[in-house]
Amino acid sequence: MNFDQAFSLANTIALVCWAALVLLPRRRWMAAALRYGILGGFCVVYTALIVVYFTSAQGGGFNSIAQVRALFRPDANVLAGWIHYLAWDLFVGLWIAERADAFGVSRWAQAPILFATFMFGPVGYLLFLGMEAALQGRLHDRGSPAIREEALT
């Protein structure tokens, strides 16, 4: 498999996972499959790519934007970087979904936040932070605990 094929496969896997996160019932087995199966798999592939190819980027480093650009010149490192994004955004999306479920937020209300997280990672997280703050304030005003703690453990 070449890097282009691996890139397409990783994208397809991520898209299926995001669709499952938004559309399927959230059972423990599904969260475990995403967390340990898919995210774990992405982490293994990322680690392998970094171990094998990271030092192949001549002039690469972290001291300037030019050095960071050089890090991503080899296709293997672009793929590693992309898998890093896919894994991290899916991890954050799963965390958001579990927290939103604990708040009792409907799936329809979660969907735009999860979509924003899928497409623009930090934007989705920021939207969730705003929703969480509003919900905690509203629940606090009613004298209710903000969230069910057992749902978060």
C-alpha positions as CSV (number, residue, x, y, z in Angstrom):
1,M,0.0,0.0,0.0
2,N,1.4,3.4,-0.9
3,F,1.0,6.6,1.1
4,D,-1.9,7.9,-1.1
5,Q,-3.9,4.7,-0.5
6,A,-3.1,4.8,3.2
7,F,-4.3,8.4,3.3
8,S,-7.6,7.5,1.6
9,L,-8.1,4.5,3.9
10,A,-7.5,6.5,7.0
11,N,-9.9,9.2,5.8
12,T,-12.6,6.6,5.1
13,I,-12.1,4.9,8.5
14,A,-12.4,8.3,10.2
15,L,-15.5,9.3,8.3
16,V,-17.2,6.0,9.2
17,C,-16.3,6.5,12.8
18,W,-17.7,10.0,12.9
19,A,-20.9,8.8,11.2
20,A,-21.2,6.0,13.9
21,L,-20.5,8.5,16.7
22,V,-23.3,10.8,15.4
23,L,-25.8,8.3,14.2
24,L,-25.5,5.0,16.2
25,P,-26.7,4.4,19.7
26,R,-23.8,5.0,22.1
27,R,-23.2,1.8,23.8
28,R,-20.1,1.0,25.8
29,W,-18.9,-1.5,23.2
30,M,-19.1,1.2,20.5
31,A,-17.1,3.7,22.6
32,A,-14.6,0.9,23.4
33,A,-14.3,0.0,19.7
34,L,-13.6,3.6,18.8
35,R,-11.3,4.2,21.7
36,Y,-9.2,1.0,21.7
37,G,-9.8,-0.3,18.2
38,I,-9.8,2.7,15.8
39,L,-7.9,5.3,17.9
40,G,-5.5,2.7,19.1
41,G,-4.9,1.6,15.5
42,F,-4.4,5.2,14.4
43,C,-1.9,5.6,17.2
44,V,0.0,2.4,16.2
45,V,0.2,3.6,12.5
46,Y,1.3,7.1,13.6
47,T,4.0,5.7,15.9
48,A,5.3,3.4,13.2
49,L,5.4,6.2,10.6
50,I,7.2,8.5,13.1
51,V,9.7,5.9,14.1
52,V,10.6,4.9,10.6
53,Y,10.3,8.2,8.7
54,F,10.5,11.2,11.0
55,T,14.3,11.7,10.7
56,S,14.1,11.5,6.9
57,A,13.0,15.1,6.7
58,Q,16.2,17.0,5.9
59,G,16.2,20.5,7.5
60,G,13.2,19.7,9.6
61,G,12.7,20.9,13.1
62,F,10.5,23.0,15.4
63,N,12.4,26.3,15.6
64,S,10.8,28.0,12.7
65,I,7.9,27.6,10.3
66,A,10.4,26.7,7.5
67,Q,11.8,23.8,9.6
68,V,8.2,22.6,10.4
69,R,7.4,22.8,6.7
70,A,10.5,20.7,6.0
71,L,9.3,18.1,8.4
72,F,6.2,17.6,6.3
73,R,7.9,17.4,2.9
74,P,8.1,13.6,2.8
75,D,4.8,12.0,2.1
76,A,5.2,9.6,5.0
77,N,5.4,12.5,7.4
78,V,2.4,14.2,5.8
79,L,0.5,10.9,6.3
80,A,1.7,10.7,9.9
81,G,0.6,14.3,10.6
82,W,-2.8,13.7,9.0
83,I,-3.4,10.5,11.1
84,H,-2.4,12.6,14.1
85,Y,-5.2,15.0,13.3
86,L,-7.7,12.3,12.6
87,A,-6.9,10.5,15.8
88,W,-6.9,13.6,18.0
89,D,-10.1,15.0,16.6
90,L,-11.9,11.7,16.9
91,F,-10.6,11.4,20.5
92,V,-12.0,14.9,21.3
93,G,-15.2,14.1,19.5
94,L,-15.8,10.9,21.5
95,W,-15.0,12.9,24.7
96,I,-17.5,15.6,23.7
97,A,-20.2,13.0,22.9
98,E,-19.8,11.2,26.2
99,R,-19.9,14.5,28.2
100,A,-22.9,15.8,26.2
101,D,-24.7,12.5,26.9
102,A,-24.0,12.9,30.6
103,F,-25.7,16.4,30.4
104,G,-28.6,14.8,28.6
105,V,-28.0,16.8,25.4
106,S,-29.9,15.4,22.4
107,R,-28.0,13.8,19.6
108,W,-29.4,16.5,17.2
109,A,-28.0,19.2,19.4
110,Q,-24.6,17.4,19.5
111,A,-24.4,16.8,15.8
112,P,-23.3,20.3,14.7
113,I,-20.7,20.4,17.5
114,L,-19.4,17.0,16.5
115,F,-19.4,18.0,12.8
116,A,-17.4,21.2,13.7
117,T,-15.0,19.0,15.7
118,F,-14.6,16.6,12.8
119,M,-13.9,19.4,10.3
120,F,-12.2,22.1,12.4
121,G,-11.2,20.4,15.7
122,P,-10.7,23.3,18.1
123,V,-13.8,25.1,16.7
124,G,-16.0,22.1,17.8
125,Y,-14.3,22.0,21.2
126,L,-14.9,25.7,21.6
127,L,-18.6,25.3,20.7
128,F,-18.8,22.5,23.3
129,L,-17.2,24.6,26.0
130,G,-19.8,27.3,25.4
131,M,-22.6,24.7,25.5
132,E,-21.2,23.1,28.6
133,A,-20.8,26.5,30.4
134,A,-24.4,27.4,29.5
135,L,-25.7,24.1,30.7
136,Q,-23.8,24.2,34.0
137,G,-25.0,27.7,34.6
138,R,-28.6,26.8,33.9
139,L,-28.5,23.6,36.0
140,H,-26.6,25.4,38.8
141,D,-29.4,28.1,38.8
142,R,-31.9,25.4,39.4
143,G,-30.0,23.9,42.3
144,S,-29.2,20.7,40.4
145,P,-25.8,19.1,40.0
146,A,-24.4,20.1,36.7
147,I,-23.8,16.6,35.4
148,R,-24.3,13.0,36.5
149,E,-20.8,12.2,37.8
150,E,-21.3,8.5,37.4
151,A,-21.7,9.1,33.7
152,L,-18.2,10.6,33.5
153,T,-16.3,7.9,35.3
